[in-house]
């Protein structure tokens, strides 16, 4: 048992690729990945989407905090909608949902510089690009993509409805997106606050996202008139016609990129700042709960 003020956090499941997810120096504490040390940890972080792949510890030690962590949509993992019911199991929730104890979204202040870069010339022969490979589809994105591809020219690089001869690795994806006027940014599920890199990637490089997903996505937009909400159209045909008309009108299309020439929304800057350093923020929160420490007054690191 930890009787001093050394904070010890056990990451019970590494995220999907099992890579380290937290920097001990940045967090100012010990970060463990060895499940056999569960009894000595001050807090255990459980990656909810992988709970089925591992057993819980034999028991929850007195004074220990259990943290529920997920960046996946509650539509896929309904447990996220049962927070009040599961408070007896998990003490702290760290998710993409803004009302979580620790907010853990898909944006950060590191995006701000690139969001302000001017877009490059659109050189792609077709107006729109799509990158959908996952079979997960609770948003209807597969059928929407299929319908749009019947109505307008689209370069589809993902495994779903692919019509390109090569796949695009992540390092080249942004450079590819930058050449297109539009990028289909379709989430795999629809949920409030569930706004992923699918929305932000096109914005970074000056392609207009055609977005399907979170009903409150505008709260995550860095500027005015910077994306097109697919839910505002009553059919794929109407959406496709709108996009084709917009693609052919240089003057009107340019209005969807004007936001890059003016200061970003102050609300977005605040949001991006709040999103930074999820695990260090978790560590601060745990210090306050475990030791009664005020993180604003704490100056030392808690490493052995």
C-alpha positions as CSV (number, residue, x, y, z in Angstrom):
1,X,0.0,0.0,0.0
2,X,1.2,3.5,-0.8
3,X,1.5,5.4,2.5
4,X,3.5,8.3,1.1
5,X,2.6,10.9,-1.4
6,X,3.9,9.1,-4.4
7,X,1.0,8.7,-6.9
8,X,0.9,5.4,-8.7
9,X,-1.4,4.8,-11.7
10,X,-1.9,1.4,-13.3
11,X,-3.0,1.4,-16.9
12,X,-4.9,-1.9,-16.8
13,X,-5.3,-2.2,-20.6
14,X,-3.1,-0.3,-23.0
15,X,-5.2,1.2,-25.8
16,X,-5.7,-0.8,-29.0
17,X,-2.0,-1.1,-30.1
18,X,-0.8,-1.5,-26.5
19,X,1.6,1.5,-26.9
20,X,2.3,3.6,-23.8
21,X,-0.4,6.1,-23.3
22,X,1.0,8.4,-20.5
23,X,4.3,10.0,-19.8
24,X,5.3,9.5,-16.2
25,X,7.4,12.7,-16.2
26,X,4.6,14.8,-17.7
27,X,2.1,13.3,-15.2
28,X,4.6,13.7,-12.3
29,X,3.9,10.2,-11.0
30,X,4.6,6.5,-11.6
31,X,2.8,4.9,-14.5
32,X,2.5,1.1,-14.4
33,X,1.3,-1.4,-17.0
34,X,2.0,-4.6,-15.0
35,X,-1.4,-5.9,-13.8
36,X,0.1,-8.0,-11.1
37,X,0.8,-4.7,-9.2
38,X,-2.9,-3.8,-9.0
39,X,-3.0,-3.9,-5.2
40,X,-0.3,-1.3,-4.8
41,X,-1.8,1.2,-7.3
42,X,-3.5,4.4,-6.1
43,X,-5.6,4.3,-9.2
44,X,-6.4,1.8,-12.0
45,X,-7.4,3.0,-15.4
46,X,-9.6,0.6,-17.4
47,X,-10.0,1.1,-21.2
48,X,-13.7,0.3,-21.4
49,X,-13.7,-0.9,-25.0
50,X,-11.3,-3.7,-24.0
51,X,-12.9,-4.8,-20.7
52,X,-14.1,-8.0,-22.3
53,X,-10.5,-9.0,-23.1
54,X,-9.3,-9.0,-19.5
55,X,-10.6,-9.8,-16.0
56,X,-11.1,-7.2,-13.3
57,X,-8.6,-7.3,-10.4
58,X,-9.8,-9.7,-7.6
59,X,-11.1,-6.8,-5.6
60,X,-11.0,-3.1,-5.3
61,X,-8.6,-2.1,-2.5
62,X,-9.8,0.4,0.1
63,X,-8.9,3.9,-0.9
64,X,-8.1,2.9,-4.5
65,X,-9.7,4.8,-7.4
66,X,-11.0,3.1,-10.5
67,X,-11.0,5.1,-13.7
68,X,-13.3,4.4,-16.7
69,X,-11.5,5.5,-19.9
70,X,-12.9,5.6,-23.4
71,X,-12.7,7.7,-26.6
72,X,-15.2,5.5,-28.4
73,X,-18.8,6.5,-28.9
74,X,-21.5,5.4,-26.4
75,X,-23.5,4.1,-29.3
76,X,-20.9,1.3,-29.6
77,X,-20.3,1.1,-25.8
78,X,-23.6,1.8,-23.9
79,X,-21.8,1.5,-20.6
80,X,-20.8,5.2,-21.2
81,X,-24.4,6.1,-20.8
82,X,-24.6,4.4,-17.4
83,X,-22.3,6.5,-15.4
84,X,-24.6,7.2,-12.5
85,X,-25.4,3.5,-12.3
86,X,-21.8,2.5,-12.3
87,X,-20.5,5.0,-9.8
88,X,-20.1,2.1,-7.3
89,X,-17.6,0.6,-9.7
90,X,-15.8,3.5,-11.3
91,X,-15.0,6.6,-9.3
92,X,-13.7,8.7,-12.2
93,X,-14.8,8.9,-15.9
94,X,-12.3,10.0,-18.5
95,X,-14.1,10.1,-21.9
96,X,-14.8,12.3,-25.0
97,X,-18.0,13.5,-23.3
98,X,-17.6,17.0,-22.1
99,X,-19.3,16.4,-18.8
100,X,-16.8,13.7,-17.8
101,X,-14.7,14.1,-14.8
102,X,-11.7,14.3,-17.1
103,X,-12.4,15.3,-20.7
104,X,-10.4,13.3,-23.3
105,X,-11.4,14.5,-26.8
106,X,-9.8,14.3,-30.3
107,X,-8.5,17.9,-30.4
108,X,-5.7,19.9,-28.8
109,X,-4.1,23.3,-28.8
110,X,-1.4,21.8,-31.0
111,X,-3.8,22.0,-33.9
112,X,-4.2,25.8,-33.7
113,X,-1.1,26.7,-35.8
114,X,-1.9,24.4,-38.7
115,X,-5.6,25.4,-38.7
116,X,-4.4,28.9,-39.5
117,X,-2.3,27.8,-42.5
118,X,-3.7,28.8,-45.9
119,X,-5.1,26.0,-48.0
120,X,-3.3,24.8,-51.0
121,X,-4.6,24.8,-54.6
122,X,-7.2,22.1,-55.3
123,X,-5.6,19.9,-57.9
124,X,-7.7,16.7,-57.6
125,X,-9.7,15.8,-60.7
126,X,-12.7,14.9,-58.6
127,X,-14.2,17.3,-56.0
128,X,-14.5,14.9,-53.0
129,X,-12.4,12.3,-51.2
130,X,-13.5,9.6,-48.8
131,X,-11.5,7.5,-46.3
132,X,-13.8,4.9,-44.8
133,X,-12.3,1.5,-43.9
134,X,-13.9,0.3,-40.7
135,X,-17.0,-1.9,-40.8
136,X,-18.4,-0.2,-37.8
137,X,-21.4,1.8,-39.0
138,X,-24.1,3.0,-36.6
139,X,-24.4,6.3,-38.4
140,X,-25.5,5.1,-41.8
141,X,-22.3,6.3,-43.4
142,X,-21.8,3.3,-45.7
143,X,-25.1,3.7,-47.4
144,X,-24.6,7.5,-47.5
145,X,-21.2,7.1,-49.2
146,X,-22.7,4.6,-51.7
147,X,-25.6,7.0,-52.5
148,X,-23.3,10.0,-52.9
149,X,-20.9,8.1,-55.2
150,X,-23.9,7.4,-57.5
151,X,-24.7,11.1,-57.7
152,X,-21.2,12.7,-58.0
153,X,-17.5,11.9,-58.7
154,X,-15.7,10.8,-55.5
155,X,-12.3,9.3,-54.9
156,X,-12.7,6.6,-52.2
157,X,-9.4,5.5,-50.7
158,X,-10.8,3.4,-47.9
159,X,-11.8,-0.3,-47.9
160,X,-15.5,0.7,-48.1
161,X,-16.6,1.5,-51.7
162,X,-13.0,1.8,-52.7
163,X,-12.3,2.9,-56.3
164,X,-8.6,3.8,-55.9
165,X,-5.8,1.4,-56.7
166,X,-3.8,2.2,-53.6
167,X,-4.4,2.8,-49.9
168,X,-3.1,6.0,-48.3
169,X,-1.0,5.6,-45.2
170,X,-1.6,8.0,-42.3
171,X,1.5,10.2,-43.0
172,X,0.2,10.9,-46.5
173,X,-3.5,11.2,-45.8
174,X,-3.5,14.9,-44.9
175,X,-1.5,15.8,-48.0
176,X,-4.0,13.8,-50.1
177,X,-7.0,15.5,-48.4
178,X,-5.5,18.9,-49.1
179,X,-5.9,18.4,-52.8
180,X,-9.7,18.0,-52.6
181,X,-12.4,20.6,-52.3
182,X,-14.4,18.3,-50.0
183,X,-13.7,15.4,-47.7
184,X,-16.5,13.1,-46.5
185,X,-16.1,13.2,-42.7
186,X,-18.5,10.5,-41.6
187,X,-18.3,9.2,-38.0
188,X,-18.9,5.6,-37.3
189,X,-21.7,6.5,-34.8
190,X,-23.7,9.5,-33.9
191,X,-23.4,10.9,-30.3
192,X,-23.2,14.2,-28.6
193,X,-19.6,15.4,-28.3
194,X,-18.3,12.5,-30.4
195,X,-16.3,14.5,-32.8
196,X,-13.1,12.8,-34.0
197,X,-10.1,13.3,-36.3
198,X,-12.5,12.7,-39.2
199,X,-13.8,16.3,-38.7
200,X,-10.5,17.9,-37.8
201,X,-8.2,16.4,-40.5
202,X,-9.8,18.2,-43.4
203,X,-9.9,21.5,-41.5
204,X,-6.2,21.3,-40.8
205,X,-5.3,21.2,-44.5
206,X,-8.1,23.4,-46.0
207,X,-10.5,20.8,-47.4
208,X,-14.2,21.4,-46.5
209,X,-15.5,18.6,-44.3
210,X,-18.9,17.2,-45.3
211,X,-19.8,16.0,-41.8
212,X,-22.1,13.2,-40.5
213,X,-22.0,12.8,-36.8
214,X,-22.4,14.7,-33.6
215,X,-25.5,16.9,-33.5
216,X,-23.4,19.6,-31.6
217,X,-20.5,19.6,-34.0
218,X,-20.7,23.3,-34.5
219,X,-19.4,23.8,-30.9
220,X,-16.2,22.1,-32.1
221,X,-15.8,24.2,-35.3
222,X,-12.7,26.6,-35.3
223,X,-14.5,29.1,-37.5
224,X,-17.7,30.2,-39.1
225,X,-18.9,28.5,-42.3
226,X,-16.0,26.0,-42.2
227,X,-18.0,22.7,-42.8
228,X,-21.1,21.3,-44.4
229,X,-23.5,19.3,-42.2
230,X,-24.9,16.4,-44.1
231,X,-27.8,16.1,-41.7
232,X,-29.2,19.4,-43.1
233,X,-30.1,17.8,-46.4
234,X,-33.1,15.6,-46.8
235,X,-31.5,13.2,-49.3
236,X,-28.1,12.2,-50.7
237,X,-29.1,13.6,-54.1
238,X,-29.8,17.0,-52.7
239,X,-26.5,17.0,-50.9
240,X,-24.6,15.9,-54.0
241,X,-26.2,18.6,-56.1
242,X,-25.3,21.2,-53.5
243,X,-21.7,20.0,-53.5
244,X,-21.4,20.0,-57.2
245,X,-22.8,23.5,-57.6
246,X,-20.5,24.7,-54.8
247,X,-17.5,23.1,-56.5
248,X,-18.2,24.9,-59.7
249,X,-18.5,28.3,-58.2
250,X,-15.1,29.4,-57.1
251,X,-16.3,32.6,-55.4
252,X,-18.9,30.9,-53.2
253,X,-16.6,27.9,-52.5
254,X,-13.9,30.4,-51.3
255,X,-16.3,31.5,-48.5
256,X,-16.0,28.1,-46.9
257,X,-12.2,28.7,-46.5
258,X,-12.4,32.4,-45.5
259,X,-12.3,31.3,-41.8
260,X,-8.6,30.5,-42.2
261,X,-7.8,34.2,-42.9
262,X,-9.3,35.5,-39.7
263,X,-8.7,34.7,-36.0
264,X,-10.1,31.4,-34.9
265,X,-13.1,31.4,-32.7
266,X,-12.3,32.3,-29.1
267,X,-14.6,29.5,-28.0
268,X,-12.6,27.0,-30.0
269,X,-9.3,28.2,-28.6
270,X,-10.7,27.8,-25.1
271,X,-12.0,24.4,-26.0
272,X,-8.6,23.2,-27.4
273,X,-6.8,24.5,-24.3
274,X,-9.2,22.5,-22.1
275,X,-8.5,19.4,-24.1
276,X,-4.8,19.2,-23.6
277,X,-2.9,16.8,-21.3
278,X,-5.7,14.4,-20.3
279,X,-3.5,12.0,-18.3
280,X,-1.6,14.8,-16.5
281,X,-5.1,16.3,-15.7
282,X,-6.1,12.9,-14.4
283,X,-3.0,12.8,-12.2
284,X,-3.8,16.2,-10.8
285,X,-7.4,15.2,-10.1
286,X,-6.2,12.0,-8.3
287,X,-3.7,13.9,-6.2
288,X,-6.5,16.2,-5.0
289,X,-8.7,13.2,-4.2
290,X,-6.0,10.9,-2.8
291,X,-3.8,13.4,-0.9
292,X,-6.0,16.5,-0.7
293,X,-3.3,18.4,-2.6
294,X,-4.0,21.6,-4.6
295,X,-2.3,21.0,-8.0
296,X,-1.9,24.8,-8.5
297,X,0.2,25.0,-5.4
298,X,2.1,21.7,-5.9
299,X,5.6,22.2,-7.2
300,X,7.4,18.8,-6.8
301,X,7.1,15.7,-8.9
302,X,5.8,12.5,-7.3
303,X,8.4,10.0,-8.6
304,X,10.6,7.6,-6.6
